[in-house]
Amino acid sequence: MSKTSKLPVRIYYEDTDAGGIVYHASFLRFAERARSEWLREHDINNSDLLPGHGFHFVVRHISIDYLAPGKLDDLLEVESTVVDLGNASFTMQQNMTRNGVPIVTMKVVLVCINEAGKAVRVPEMLRAIL
């Protein structure tokens, strides 16, 4: 449906637990960064969505499979692809790999909302790139 975006992410000490393994919630931050960069690749900044376009989006649902541990100093690649487009939502598949080997896979459902927090139709400017 949409071009795949790839973002390299280095694992730093702050991303790990006491054993040097990536803390599970850190993967959520990596995915968020990758979604923000996916937007930037399409000339859209998160900070411009609400004031400039009257909407922004929020995470409604995330499904995550942790397949292997990430470790301190690893270089991961976060691949993000839009896989479904609804009226007010879209779904992204986000895969994280280390040297091509899957570490984490996730599906993220994002909903477009207005300033009042009410779900709104995915705007045409976003549909055009989705």
PyMOL commands that set and color helices and strands:
alter all, ss='L'
color gray80, all
select helices_A, chain A and resi 13-15+26-41+46-53+124-127
alter helices_A, ss='H'
color red, helices_A
select strands_A, chain A and resi 5-10+56-66+75-85+89-98+101-113
alter strands_A, ss='S'
color yellow, strands_A
deselect
rebuild
show_as cartoon
